[in-house]
Amino acid sequence: MEKDAINLTLIHQWMTVSDAELLLIDAYKRFRSSKKYGGNMVQTLMNIEYGILQRSSEDWVRAKLNLIKSKQLT
């Protein structure tokens, strides 16, 4: 996951590695319940999310990060 986080910072140069890790951890937490379906479902969903994060606008990614950070504070 660290390699993916670093790669996200190469695409979104304003982003820190810890921000990228936060996005990926949040995605994993949302998808981990899909393990019950078997196979590589969680990995597939993580790959899709990673692709979405790669091509999303800075505004969208920043809004998602702000939402994740605000959830952590409560």
Secondary structure, DSSP 8 states (H G I E B T S, - for coil): -HHHHHHHHHHSTT--HHHHHHHHHHHHHHHGGGGGG-TTHHHHHHHHHHHHHHHS-HHHHHHHHHHHHHHHH-
